[in-house]
Each structure stands twice: as structure tokens, then as C-alpha cells.
């Protein structure tokens, strides 16, 4: 059985880029060919139609991305907001991503303890469960008890990306301020777990979320999390560029997945129409080219 870290390393090497596109189907920005902006989701029928629009959009995006990038990151909240039809659409999106050869980072940010955490692990990662994603994002705020139920899955062939140092404005006070080093404690735990689960690529399945716009901290976290894959949101719409994310990578071009969502999915000029896939393809290629111009995968 090939572990998650080596599967990800192979995917990055084969595509030549550590890129991940977030699947965030904002209804008010979907192509007009898929969704009427004036439609309502206040009733069951409206939510069914919206979920189908979200599913069709994500399928179309993945048609464009397959073979060009290693992974996609469906944002669970956009689907859950549509109730049962949205969750069903999410299951279909995950299944389609895997069919297309794209690794799935399920952006759920789960965090609880005991039987609830075990249920979250089954719901997100178990191959016999509803999603069977390749990896999932987790919140460690409740302590290591919120993470340990995911360890058996990561010890097999799954992965996780734990929130360590996020770039939202209020995060620093709790995560990484003098005398309050929650981020460092979480990073230490991740490194301890990876020691026993290193892949041939020298990285383990216990990854960390490190914001792309934390420019002065990036090298510190790459050094601290030597054995971890870094999931790096904040490219594009949030301000970071290919040059900014170089310190998140190892010298061989492995070790990080840079995430762009809105910058690839949607035009800055407004909602697109029938030709929207061409727009996604152009923006995705610009994202890929920018990363390749600054990071070479050996």
C-alpha cells in the first residue's frame, strides 16, 4: 500500500507543480449557463437545483484541471449550505475527482474529541464511508484527542492537514504570539507523528496548513516542519504570488501544495457564460506557470 505522502509526491512530480485548486462553488459567481442568480435556495427544490449547479461547475473545472495539477480542495461548507442535495453533490465531486486522478483534500476543518472525532474520521477518510477523500483539513484547538482518531487512517494511505499558522488577521494572537505558542506545539506533535510514517519521499502524511501571506514566517515553518507537507492557501485573490511561496517548498520542489480558488475559478470581470471553461483553463495555466517559474520539481 502506497501512503498518502508518496502518492502526493508522485502526483506533484508527474505534473511538475505543487498546485491545488480549491473547489468553492459560490452560487452568485457561477456561470450564468449553470445558475440563475435570482433563483432561491429557500426551499427544497431550489436547493436541489443549486446543488446540481455546484456539481456541474466542479465537474467542469475538474475536466479542465485533470492531468495538469495534482490535487483539488472541495470546500465542504459550500455544499453543506445546500442541505442533503449539497452533501450528495459533494460525494459525487469527490468520486469524480478520484476518477480523474486528482487527489482530494477535503476542506472540512473538523475538530472534536472522542466518538465524535472518530465519526468525523469515518465520514471524511474511510474508503467505505460517504466521502473516502485522500486527505482532510483538521482543527487542533481541542488538543491531540481531536487528532488521534485520524492517526490510523494516516498510518495507512490517507493524510491530514492540520491548522498550524493561518493568515487571517486575528489568528496570530492565539496561534503565534509571544508566550502563546499554540502553533509551535501543534507543529511538534505533527513532526512526532511523521517520524513513524515517513514515505520514500522523506515526508509523512501529517501535514500543516501554513498561510501563503505569512511571508516572514514561511522559512521558519518549513524548517520546523521538516517532514510535513504544507498546504498553503492565500495565493492569488488573497495576495500571494509564486515568488512569495518559494520558502514553503523543499529544494527539490516537493513539500508544499499551494492553493488558489477564486483566482482560478472566477473571472475578475464578473460572471462568465457558455465559454467559462476556457476562462478557467487560462487562469489555471497562469497559476501553474507562475509556480513553475519560481519552483522547479526535481
N, C-alpha and C positions, 0 to 999 in steps of 0.2 A: 504494500500500500504506500503510495507516494503522499507525503504530508503536504499540508497547505503551503508552507513556506517554499518548498521546492516547486510545487505546481505554479505558484505565483512567479518565482524566479524564471521558470521555463517560459511562462506567458510573456513576461517583460522582455526576455531575451529574444523570443521569436518575433515580437512586434517591434523591438528596438526602442521602446519608450515606456517609461513608468507613468502612464496616464490612466486616469479613471474618470468616467463621465457620470455625474450624478443624474439620476432619473427623477426629476422633480416636476410632475405634471401640474403646474399652476393652471387652473382652468381658464383664468382670464387672459392667459398668454398662449393658449393652444391655438394651432392654425384654424382659421375660420372654416376650412373644409371639414374639420373634425368636431368643432364645438361652437354653438351659438352663444355668444357672450351674454345674451339676455335670458338664456334659459335658467330655470330654477332648479336647485337641488334640495328644496324644502320638502319634497315628497318622494316616495319610494321610486316612482317611475323616473323622476328627474335624476335620482342618484344612480339608477341603472344606466341611463344614457351617459351620464358623466363618467361613470366607471369605464364604460366601453370606449369613450373618447380618450381617457387616460391610457387604457390598454393599447389602443390603436396607435397612439402617439409614441409610446415607449417601444412598441414593436417596430415602428418605422425608424425610430432613432437607432435601435439595435441593428436593423438591416444595414444602416449606413456604417455603423461602428465595427461590426464583426470582422475580425481579422486585422483590424487597424490598431486597436488598443487592447490591453489585457483584461480590463475589468469595468464593470458598471456598478453604480451605487444607488439602488432604489431607496428613496426616502419614504419610509413607512407611513409617516403622518399624512401625506397627501392622499394615500389610498384609504387609510382608516377613517379619514374625514367623510368618506362616502359610504360608510357603513358596510354591511355584508357584501354588496356588489363590489365595493372598492377592495376589500380583502381578497375576494375571489380574483379580481383583476391582478392584484399583486402576486398571487400564487402563479397566475398564468405568465406574468412578466418574468418571474424568477425562472420558471421552467423554460421559457423561450430563450432567456439569456444563456442558460446552460446548454440548450440545444445548439445555440450559435457559437459555442466555445468561449463565451465570456464568463470570467469568474464573477461571482456575485458578492459584493459587500453589502449586506442588508443593514441599512442605516436606521436602527431601531432605538439605540441608546438605552437599552434595558438596564435596570439596576434594582435588584431586590434580594431578599435572602430566603433561605430555607426552601420549602416546597414551591414557592412562587418562582424563585430563580431557576429551580430545576425545570419547572414548566416552561419558563421563557427559553431555556436552552433547547428543550424538545421542540418548541414551536418554531424556533428560528433555524436550528442547525441539523436536527435529526433527519436523516435521509428517509425515514418512514413517517415523518411529521408533515405538517402543512407546507412548509417552505423548502427545507433542505438546502438552505443557502450555503455558500462556501465559507462565509465569514459573517460576523455581526459586530456592530459597534455597541460598546457597553459603558455604563456609568459606574464608577467605583466608589461613589460617595458613602455607601453603607458599609464599606470595608471589604476585606478579602472574601467574606462569606457571600458577597454578591457576585464574585467572580469564580469561585471554586467549582460550582456546578458545570461550568463551561470547560473545565480542565480536561475531563475525559474525551470530549469532542476534539479539543485541540491536540491532545495526545495521539489521536487517530489521524484524521485527514482534514480537519476544519481549522479555522483561525478566528481570532477576535482582534478588534482594535479598541483599546480602552482609552477613554478620555483622560489625557495627561495634562496637556497645556493647550487650551483653546484660545482663540484670538479675539473672542467677543470682549467688548470694553470692560465689563465687570468681572472678568474671570481672574485677573491677576491677583486681586485682593485675597481670594480664597485659595488659589492654586499655587501661587509662586511669589508671595511677598515675604520680606524678612521676618523670620520667626514662625512663618506658617508655610511649611514646605510639603503640602499635600502632594503636589505633582511629583516631587522627588521620591516620596515614599511609594507612590504607585509605580513609578519607573523602576525602582529597586525590586519590587515584587515581580514585575514583568520579566526582568532580567533573570531573577531566580528561577522562574518557571521555564524560561527558554533554555537554561543550562541543560536540562534533561531531555529537550525535544528539538535540538538543532538539526536542521536539514543539511544536505550536502552543500547547499549554498552558504552555510555558515550563519543562517538566520533561523529564528524559531517562529512558531505560529502565534505567539502572543505579541501583538503589535500595539502601537500607540498612536493616538491622534495628536498631532502637533500642528498648530496653525501656520499657514504659509506666510502670514504677515508679521510674525514674530521674528523679524529679521535679525535682531541682535542675539536671540536665544537659540537659533537653529543649530549652530555648530555645537553648542553645549548639549542639546538633546541628542544629536547624532552620536556624540562621544559617550554620553551617559547610557544610551540605549543601543549599545553596540550590536546586540543580537536581535534587535526588533525591526520589523518592517514599520515604517512610519506612514500613516495615512495623513495627507497634507491638504486640507481644504483651504480655500481662500484665494485660489488662482482666478485671474480674470476679473469678474464682476466685483470681487472684494478687494482687488488692487494689486495682487502679487503677479509677478511675471516669471518667465523661465529663469532669468538671471537670479531672481530672488530665492528660488528653491534649490539651487545647487548645493548648499550646505546640508540639506536633508538627505542627500544621497551618499552612498559609499563611492569610492574612487572608480569602481567597476560599473557604476550606473545602476546598481541594484539598491535595495533597501528602502525605497520610498514609492508611494503612489500619490501623485498629485491630482487633486480633484478639481474639475471645472463642471459646473452645472449650467446656470443661466447663460454663461458666456458661450456655450456650445449650443444649447437647446433653442435659444430665442434670439431674434434679431433686435438690436438696439433701436431699430426704426419703428418697431411696432409689430403687430400680429401679421404672420405670413399666411399665404393661401395655398393653392394646389402645389406650388413648387417648393414647399417648405423643406423637403428632404435635401434639396440642393443646398439650401442655406445651412442646414445642419452639417452637411458634408464639408462645406467651405470653412465653417467656423471650427469644426473638429480638426481639419487639416492644419489650420493656423495654430491651434493649440499644440498639436503633435510636432509641428515644425519648430515652434518656439522652444519646446523642451529639448528636442534633438539638437538644436543649435547650441545648447548650453550643457547638455548631459549626454555623454556617449556611453552606450551599453556595450561592454566588452564581451 
